[in-house]
């Protein structure tokens, strides 16, 4: 009676449990349609055009994560709530990899999408990651018969596009399970096991940084280590932060980032920028520090180096492999401009939070060698330069901030002590206020900023 009452009051979107009550999927019908659509020789050209198009075959791990992120987003949208597990799990065995998530269960449209080559199920939605139907085909670098078990859907995909029913496995009510058996004739299972084990160990907690739904990645290697990557939101003063925690072999490591986001004009997508926070050993205070490398992030890291010392993310249009982006694409250039605006707009907030220090300025795009006039990321350099010229964003001697137009730089403390700010303005015949910059700007302590200010 309770179940019947629930069904009568259910919203238009079906619940996870209701998915199991749908009509059975006709896998043979889908297979026959795909044979007509793609031909019978896909097993011959598939390895070249699909499974092996990535520079690293381990890339399929990101494809599984993107599938889970999209499925979790769709479940949140359909159910209007988010009180469900937002974790995913990789369990690696000697003969197979199992991957689980708790997003929206598969329906027939998802079966058709994951068995297709182009359409997928994400369409042109820039807020979703899986915009290429070929993405999932990267799993064929390790298997010839990927299995999917979700609600009442239990099938494997042969020859890239042909779904075939398989025996059901026990699932939690809202669980989706992928099974990738190491059955490729030309790949030793031991090699597959070792490569995937190394990937899981080195996946890195930053994989979670810009995701909205996956909050935890748990991984387990048969006969070896297990670990967790976790993401949690917080604040540092008035600034939103994201804390990333890695647990492996009993060792805990954490990273904290200041995270800023901005809506993209004309769509529900966002661009984002993340600055690394770290506690200073001497003062005990948190400060923003630069990163050693910073690949452009399109939900997950790409191979496109930005030359920045912080991370930027956006729903860029990528190549089918999602390893890089199209530089001549108008949408991508629009996102670059909006990200440049976001970075510039974050500076006053960082200043007001007490984090705008000379060392922070060294994390900004300051070099024309790294950002030449014709480079894709040149707008970052230009917007920062314009902000520093016009806004009070440079630390003054004695406290406070001033714009570059009103600032003067002295190499010695004696000179700053000799001439007070009003005397300096009088000496230079200035009609606007002029102040000395902080004595922390020196060729030795902040060489990049010093060169930027004086050149």
Secondary structure per residue as TSV (DSSP state, phi and psi in degrees):
chain	resnum	aa	ss	phi	psi
A	1	X	-	360.0	-41.6
A	2	X	H	-64.4	-42.3
A	3	X	H	-62.6	-41.5
A	4	X	H	-63.8	-40.4
A	5	X	H	-63.4	-41.0
A	6	X	H	-62.1	-42.1
A	7	X	H	-65.7	-37.1
A	8	X	H	-67.1	-29.8
A	9	X	H	-98.4	3.9
A	10	X	-	-65.8	148.4
A	11	X	-	-70.2	175.5
A	12	X	S	-61.8	-36.4
A	13	X	S	-77.6	134.2
A	14	X	-	-70.9	150.2
A	15	X	-	-76.6	169.4
A	16	X	H	-58.6	-42.1
A	17	X	H	-65.2	-35.2
A	18	X	H	-67.3	-21.9
A	19	X	H	-61.3	-31.3
A	20	X	T	-71.2	-12.6
A	21	X	T	-94.0	2.4
A	22	X	S	-73.6	166.3
A	23	X	-	-63.0	142.9
A	24	X	-	-59.8	145.5
A	25	X	-	-79.5	134.3
A	26	X	-	-88.3	90.1
A	27	X	H	-65.1	-36.1
A	28	X	H	-65.5	-37.8
A	29	X	H	-62.1	-44.1
A	30	X	H	-64.5	-41.2
A	31	X	H	-62.0	-44.6
A	32	X	H	-62.9	-40.0
A	33	X	H	-63.4	-40.4
A	34	X	H	-71.0	-30.4
A	35	X	H	-64.0	-43.8
A	36	X	H	-65.1	-35.1
A	37	X	H	-77.8	-41.5
A	38	X	H	-112.7	-7.0
A	39	X	-	87.9	-179.7
A	40	X	S	-102.5	-2.1
A	41	X	-	-101.8	13.3
A	42	X	H	-63.2	-27.2
A	43	X	H	-64.8	-21.0
A	44	X	H	-85.3	-46.7
A	45	X	H	-92.8	-10.9
A	46	X	H	-56.0	-46.2
A	47	X	I	-58.1	-36.9
A	48	X	I	-78.3	-43.4
A	49	X	I	-91.1	-15.5
A	50	X	I	-124.3	-63.7
A	51	X	I	-69.3	-30.3
A	52	X	T	-112.2	24.4
A	53	X	-	-83.1	-10.2
A	54	X	S	-90.5	147.2
A	55	X	S	-68.2	-25.5
A	56	X	S	-130.0	124.9
A	57	X	G	-69.4	-17.6
A	58	X	G	-70.5	-5.2
A	59	X	G	-56.1	-22.2
A	60	X	H	-58.9	-24.4
A	61	X	H	-58.5	-41.4
A	62	X	H	-67.9	-32.6
A	63	X	H	-65.1	-39.0
A	64	X	H	-65.4	-40.6
A	65	X	H	-65.4	-40.5
A	66	X	H	-66.5	-36.4
A	67	X	H	-60.7	-42.5
A	68	X	H	-67.4	-43.1
A	69	X	H	-59.8	-44.7
A	70	X	H	-65.3	-41.5
A	71	X	H	-65.2	-39.0
A	72	X	H	-65.4	-40.0
A	73	X	H	-63.4	-41.1
A	74	X	H	-68.4	-36.9
A	75	X	H	-65.7	-43.1
A	76	X	H	-60.9	-40.9
A	77	X	H	-65.4	-45.0
A	78	X	H	-70.4	-38.1
A	79	X	H	-92.1	-13.9
A	80	X	S	68.2	17.4
A	81	X	-	-149.4	166.2
A	82	X	-	-132.3	24.7
A	83	X	-	-87.9	57.1
A	84	X	S	-136.6	165.4
A	85	X	-	-64.6	128.0
A	86	X	-	-111.5	40.9
A	87	X	E	-116.8	157.0
A	88	X	E	-128.2	159.4
A	89	X	E	-139.1	132.6
A	90	X	E	-108.0	121.4
A	91	X	E	-118.5	112.9
A	92	X	E	-101.9	124.6
A	93	X	E	-116.1	169.8
A	94	X	T	-62.1	-27.6
A	95	X	T	-115.0	0.9
A	96	X	E	-168.2	163.6
A	97	X	E	-119.4	132.9
A	98	X	E	-112.9	135.4
A	99	X	E	-129.5	130.1
A	100	X	E	-125.1	145.1
A	101	X	E	-147.9	173.2
A	102	X	-	-125.9	34.4
A	103	X	S	-83.1	-165.5
A	104	X	S	-57.8	131.2
A	105	X	-	-68.6	155.8
A	106	X	-	-64.9	136.9
A	107	X	-	-116.8	-175.6
A	108	X	H	-65.2	-33.6
A	109	X	H	-62.4	-37.5
A	110	X	H	-67.9	-37.6
A	111	X	H	-60.8	-46.9
A	112	X	H	-63.4	-40.7
A	113	X	H	-64.7	-45.2
A	114	X	H	-75.3	-17.4
A	115	X	H	-93.0	-3.5
A	116	X	-	-87.5	-179.9
A	117	X	S	-112.3	-25.6
A	118	X	S	-128.2	-46.3
A	119	X	-	-64.3	-46.9
A	120	X	T	59.8	-157.1
A	121	X	T	-129.7	5.0
A	122	X	T	-92.6	-15.8
A	123	X	T	58.9	-140.1
A	124	X	T	-100.9	16.4
A	125	X	-	-68.4	111.7
A	126	X	T	-72.8	-11.0
A	127	X	T	-84.7	-8.1
A	128	X	-	-108.3	149.3
A	129	X	S	-84.5	-41.3
A	130	X	-	-82.2	70.0
A	131	X	-	-90.9	-1.1
A	132	X	-	-122.1	123.7
A	133	X	T	-63.8	-20.2
A	134	X	T	-80.6	-11.1
A	135	X	G	-56.4	-46.6
A	136	X	G	-63.8	-21.7
A	137	X	G	-65.1	-11.3
A	138	X	G	-64.0	-20.6
A	139	X	G	-65.7	-20.7
A	140	X	G	-70.6	-3.7
A	141	X	G	-69.2	-17.7
A	142	X	T	-123.7	-16.2
A	143	X	-	-144.1	158.8
A	144	X	S	-113.3	1.6
A	145	X	S	-146.8	62.0
A	146	X	E	-61.4	136.7
A	147	X	E	-109.4	146.4
A	148	X	E	-131.9	130.9
A	149	X	E	-128.0	119.4
A	150	X	E	-158.0	119.3
A	151	X	T	52.3	-120.4
A	152	X	T	-95.0	8.5
A	153	X	E	-97.0	118.2
A	154	X	E	-136.6	103.7
A	155	X	E	-152.6	160.5
A	156	X	E	-119.1	159.1
A	157	X	E	-115.6	115.9
A	158	X	E	-105.1	150.4
A	159	X	T	49.7	36.1
A	160	X	T	75.5	-31.6
A	161	X	T	-134.3	2.2
A	162	X	E	-110.7	104.0
A	163	X	E	-77.4	139.3
A	164	X	E	-135.0	138.0
A	165	X	E	-67.6	146.8
A	166	X	-	-132.5	169.1
A	167	X	-	-64.0	142.8
A	168	X	-	-68.9	152.5
A	169	X	-	-120.5	160.7
A	170	X	-	-73.3	128.9
A	171	X	-	-128.7	152.3
A	172	X	-	-65.0	155.9
A	173	X	T	-54.4	-31.7
A	174	X	T	-118.4	24.9
A	175	X	-	-96.6	141.3
A	176	X	E	-117.0	131.2
A	177	X	E	-124.4	127.9
A	178	X	E	-105.9	133.3
A	179	X	E	-121.6	119.9
A	180	X	E	-114.2	103.5
A	181	X	E	-84.8	140.0
A	182	X	-	-83.2	76.3
A	183	X	-	-117.8	17.7
A	184	X	-	-71.3	128.9
A	185	X	T	-61.4	-30.2
A	186	X	T	-99.5	15.1
A	187	X	S	-133.5	119.8
A	188	X	-	-66.0	128.6
A	189	X	H	-54.8	-34.2
A	190	X	H	-64.4	-36.9
A	191	X	H	-66.7	-44.5
A	192	X	H	-59.5	-44.7
A	193	X	H	-59.4	-46.4
A	194	X	H	-67.3	-41.7
A	195	X	H	-64.2	-44.4
A	196	X	H	-70.5	-37.4
A	197	X	H	-60.5	-44.4
A	198	X	H	-62.0	-41.0
A	199	X	H	-61.9	-45.1
A	200	X	H	-64.5	-37.8
A	201	X	H	-68.3	-32.1
A	202	X	H	-105.8	7.1
A	203	X	S	-54.0	-43.0
A	204	X	-	90.6	139.7
A	205	X	G	-71.3	-21.0
A	206	X	G	-68.5	-13.2
A	207	X	G	-54.6	-29.6
A	208	X	G	-86.9	-11.6
A	209	X	T	-55.5	-46.9
A	210	X	T	-102.8	9.7
A	211	X	-	-80.8	155.6
A	212	X	S	-105.1	-21.9
A	213	X	S	-121.0	-44.6
A	214	X	-	-69.3	119.4
A	215	X	-	-106.4	-16.1
A	216	X	E	-150.4	136.6
A	217	X	E	-117.4	116.5
A	218	X	E	-105.8	136.3
A	219	X	E	-134.7	144.7
A	220	X	E	-139.5	128.2
A	221	X	E	-110.5	122.6
A	222	X	T	-56.8	126.0
A	223	X	T	74.5	10.3
A	224	X	S	-141.2	-145.2
A	225	X	-	-78.6	165.0
A	226	X	E	-137.7	160.3
A	227	X	E	-162.5	175.1
A	228	X	E	-137.3	143.0
A	229	X	E	-116.8	131.4
A	230	X	E	-132.2	150.8
A	231	X	E	-126.7	135.0
A	232	X	E	-142.9	147.5
A	233	X	E	-94.5	152.2
A	234	X	E	-161.6	-164.6
A	235	X	E	-140.0	150.1
A	236	X	E	-123.2	97.7
A	237	X	T	67.7	-118.7
A	238	X	T	-100.0	2.7
A	239	X	E	-95.3	134.0
A	240	X	E	-70.7	138.1
A	241	X	E	-130.1	159.2
A	242	X	E	-127.6	126.2
A	243	X	E	-104.5	129.2
A	244	X	E	-112.4	127.6
A	245	X	E	-121.9	131.5
A	246	X	E	-116.5	130.4
A	247	X	E	-123.7	119.2
A	248	X	E	-148.1	125.7
A	249	X	T	56.3	34.8
A	250	X	T	80.9	-3.1
A	251	X	E	-98.1	130.8
A	252	X	E	-109.5	132.6
A	253	X	E	-132.7	143.0
A	254	X	E	-131.8	147.2
A	255	X	E	-132.6	142.9
A	256	X	E	-125.9	138.0
A	257	X	E	-129.6	139.5
A	258	X	E	-79.2	126.4
A	259	X	E	-119.8	125.6
A	260	X	E	-120.1	141.0
A	261	X	E	-132.3	156.5
A	262	X	E	-148.6	136.2
A	263	X	E	-64.3	147.5
A	264	X	-	-94.8	130.2
A	265	X	T	-57.8	129.7
A	266	X	T	88.3	2.5
A	267	X	S	-159.2	164.4
A	268	X	S	-80.5	4.5
A	269	X	-	-76.1	165.5
A	270	X	E	-131.6	150.6
A	271	X	E	-101.6	155.8
A	272	X	E	-145.3	155.7
A	273	X	E	-139.2	139.5
A	274	X	E	-130.7	124.8
A	275	X	E	-105.7	134.2
A	276	X	E	-75.8	131.9
A	277	X	E	-105.2	139.2
A	278	X	E	-148.9	143.1
A	279	X	E	-79.5	130.0
A	280	X	-	-75.7	130.3
A	281	X	T	-64.0	-34.9
A	282	X	T	-78.6	-51.6
A	283	X	T	-87.0	-21.7
A	284	X	-	77.8	0.7
A	285	X	-	-94.2	152.9
A	286	X	E	-78.7	142.4
A	287	X	E	-141.8	159.5
A	288	X	E	-84.7	130.7
A	289	X	E	-123.5	154.6
A	290	X	-	-81.6	154.2
A	291	X	-	-94.4	151.4
A	292	X	S	-74.6	-30.6
A	293	X	-	-146.7	154.4
A	294	X	-	-153.0	87.4
A	295	X	E	-71.7	147.2
A	296	X	E	-60.5	138.3
A	297	X	E	-108.2	127.5
A	298	X	S	-119.8	78.0
A	299	X	S	69.6	-46.2
A	300	X	S	-124.0	159.0
A	301	X	E	-60.6	139.0
A	302	X	E	-99.6	-173.7
A	303	X	E	-98.5	9.6
A	304	X	E	-89.6	106.9
A	305	X	E	-71.8	137.7
A	306	X	-	-100.6	-17.9
A	307	X	-	71.2	6.8
A	308	X	-	-84.5	164.4
A	309	X	S	-109.2	20.2
A	310	X	S	-145.8	177.4
A	311	X	E	-106.3	139.2
A	312	X	E	-125.8	145.8
A	313	X	E	-139.7	146.3
A	314	X	-	-168.3	164.6
A	315	X	-	-81.7	60.0
A	316	X	-	-67.8	153.7
A	317	X	-	-80.4	121.2
A	318	X	B	-107.4	172.0
A	319	X	-	-68.6	164.0
A	320	X	T	-55.2	-29.5
A	321	X	T	-79.8	-9.4
A	322	X	S	61.1	21.6
A	323	X	S	-89.1	-20.3
A	324	X	S	-153.2	179.5
A	325	X	B	-121.4	164.3
A	326	X	-	-83.8	115.2
A	327	X	T	-74.7	-25.4
A	328	X	T	-94.3	13.1
A	329	X	-	-84.1	129.8
A	330	X	H	-61.9	-39.9
A	331	X	H	-62.3	-43.3
A	332	X	H	-64.6	-39.4
A	333	X	H	-67.9	-32.4
A	334	X	H	-64.2	-42.7
A	335	X	H	-64.9	-37.0
A	336	X	H	-60.8	-45.6
A	337	X	H	-62.0	-42.0
A	338	X	H	-71.6	-32.1
A	339	X	H	-68.7	-38.6
A	340	X	H	-60.6	-40.9
A	341	X	H	-63.7	-40.2
A	342	X	H	-64.2	-43.7
A	343	X	H	-60.9	-46.9
A	344	X	H	-62.3	-41.0
A	345	X	H	-69.1	-20.3
A	346	X	H	-79.2	-18.7
A	347	X	H	-62.2	-47.2
A	348	X	H	-61.0	-33.9
A	349	X	H	-68.7	-40.2
A	350	X	H	-66.1	-39.7
A	351	X	H	-60.4	-49.0
A	352	X	H	-66.0	-22.6
A	353	X	T	-86.4	1.7
A	354	X	T	78.6	20.0
A	355	X	-	-109.5	0.6
A	356	X	-	-89.1	91.6
A	357	X	-	-115.7	167.3
A	358	X	H	-55.8	-36.7
A	359	X	H	-68.4	-33.6
A	360	X	H	-64.6	-40.9
A	361	X	H	-58.8	-27.4
A	362	X	T	-71.6	-12.2
A	363	X	T	-84.4	-8.5
A	364	X	S	-84.2	160.1
A	365	X	-	-72.3	101.4
A	366	X	-	-116.5	-11.3
A	367	X	-	-105.8	127.5
A	368	X	T	-72.3	-16.8
A	369	X	T	-70.0	-38.0
A	370	X	T	-82.2	-24.6
A	371	X	S	-131.2	67.6
A	372	X	-	-64.7	166.8
A	373	X	T	-58.5	-30.8
A	374	X	T	-99.5	11.0
A	375	X	S	-84.2	155.0
A	376	X	T	-59.7	-36.7
A	377	X	T	-97.4	14.3
A	378	X	H	-57.1	-36.3
A	379	X	H	-56.0	-29.2
A	380	X	H	-61.8	-46.8
A	381	X	H	-60.6	-46.5
A	382	X	H	-65.7	-43.0
A	383	X	H	-68.4	-37.0
A	384	X	H	-65.5	-44.8
A	385	X	H	-60.1	-43.8
A	386	X	H	-63.8	-40.9
A	387	X	H	-65.1	-43.5
A	388	X	H	-68.3	-31.3
A	389	X	H	-67.0	-40.3
A	390	X	H	-105.3	-21.8
A	391	X	S	-110.9	151.8
A	392	X	S	-74.0	87.1
A	393	X	-	-128.3	1.3
A	394	X	E	-106.2	126.3
A	395	X	E	-61.1	133.2
A	396	X	B	-93.0	159.7
A	397	X	T	-67.9	126.2
A	398	X	T	88.8	0.4
A	399	X	S	110.6	160.5
A	400	X	-	87.4	-176.8
A	401	X	E	-138.7	155.4
A	402	X	E	-149.4	158.7
A	403	X	-	-79.1	162.3
A	404	X	G	-63.9	-33.1
A	405	X	G	-63.8	-25.3
A	406	X	G	-107.2	8.3
A	407	X	E	-104.9	152.2
A	408	X	E	-133.9	149.2
A	409	X	-	-116.2	128.9
A	410	X	-	-120.5	137.8
A	411	X	S	-78.6	-18.9
A	412	X	-	-123.4	145.1
A	413	X	H	-62.8	-35.1
A	414	X	H	-60.8	-40.1
A	415	X	H	-68.2	-38.9
A	416	X	H	-67.2	-33.6
A	417	X	H	-76.2	-30.1
A	418	X	H	-68.6	-43.1
A	419	X	S	-113.5	112.1
A	420	X	-	-68.2	166.3
A	421	X	H	-60.0	-39.9
A	422	X	H	-70.4	-34.4
A	423	X	H	-68.2	-37.8
A	424	X	H	-62.1	-44.9
A	425	X	H	-62.4	-42.0
A	426	X	H	-64.2	-42.7
A	427	X	H	-61.9	-38.0
A	428	X	H	-90.5	0.0
A	429	X	T	66.1	30.0
A	430	X	-	-82.8	139.7
A	431	X	S	-92.8	-18.2
A	432	X	S	-102.3	159.2
A	433	X	-	-60.2	139.7
A	434	X	-	-128.7	140.2
A	435	X	E	-136.9	153.7
A	436	X	E	-73.9	140.3
A	437	X	B	-74.2	161.1
A	438	X	-	-56.0	143.9
A	439	X	T	-68.6	-5.3
A	440	X	T	-73.6	-15.0
A	441	X	-	-83.1	97.4
A	442	X	-	-136.8	162.4
A	443	X	T	-63.2	-26.9
A	444	X	T	-87.7	-43.7
A	445	X	T	-82.3	-39.6
A	446	X	S	-133.7	67.9
A	447	X	H	-61.0	-38.6
A	448	X	H	-68.4	-44.9
A	449	X	H	-67.5	-40.3
A	450	X	H	-59.7	-45.1
A	451	X	H	-64.8	-38.0
A	452	X	H	-64.2	-44.0
A	453	X	H	-69.4	-34.9
A	454	X	H	-93.4	-10.8
A	455	X	-	-116.1	360.0
